């Protein structure tokens, strides 16, 4: 919870408008039931403790992922934080919960197939934009920067479509120890880079 607070407040200080955090993956459902229960309780506790501050800081919370697998109490908590922070205009805070990027892409393909079967969409008209519009992240542009903590060199089924041209920053700092200073260092590193999106410089 401390690391989330540091990241949220650091993003607001730095003028970052969208922060997406990977809180709980669909693969995490294979963990022991006692661990899953503890993680869900932690999520509910975070929402209970932090909603007022999030609202006061102008953060609007969005939950991305498959809510059908969440228990009633957890679903009620995430619906409450979304409702209570609606209208925040300084930061969109996306929490990926019960999230799988591959499943997100499959879901988008299924939605497109259903529209094509209903005659509302010609398959030949399907484009990259058509897919992107049916992802959980449709309201936002693709990320500029991915911060990978713990020194891990993988993206773990996170925003696979959206990260095509995202800059990567890997830090050995463990997530529970992550601070706004580490966030600021990653942003400064990003600002020194030249983004070409597959092209070349003049």
C-alpha positions, 0 to 999 in steps of 0.5 A: 500500500505504501508503494502504491501511495508513493507511485500515485503521489509521485505521478501526480507531482510529475504530471503523469496523467495515467498510471496502470498497476498490475495488482493481481493476474489471472495466473495468481488464481493458481496460488494457495487459497489462503494467499489469495484470500490475504491478497484480496483482504489487502486490496479491500483494506487499501480501498478502505484506507486510501479512497478519501486521499485518492479522491482528494488528490484528483485520482480517478480509479478504474479496475481492469480485468475479469471481475467475475472471479472476484468475491462479492465483498471484493467486487463491492469494494472496487465498485465503491472506489470507482464510484467515489473517485469518479471525476478525478481530473489529475490522474487516471489510476488503472488497477489490473485485477484478475487481469491477463493480457492474452485473455484481454486480446482474446476478449477483443477478438471475441467481441469483433467476431460477435459483431461480424456474425451479427452483420454489424462489422465486415471482417475486412474492416477490422484494423489495429484500431478496431482491436484497440477499441475493444481492449480494457485500455481503450480510453487511453493511449498506449503507455510511454514507459513501463517500469519493471521492478525487482530486476525481472526481465519479463513483462509477465502477460501485462499489456502485451498489445499496448507495449509494442513501442513502450520504453522499458525501465528495469530497476532492482528495487523490489515493489514494496520498497518502491518510492517516488524518488525511484519513479522520478529517476525512471522518468528522467531516464525516459526523458533522455531517450529518443523515441523513433517508433520503428523509424529513423532520425532525420 
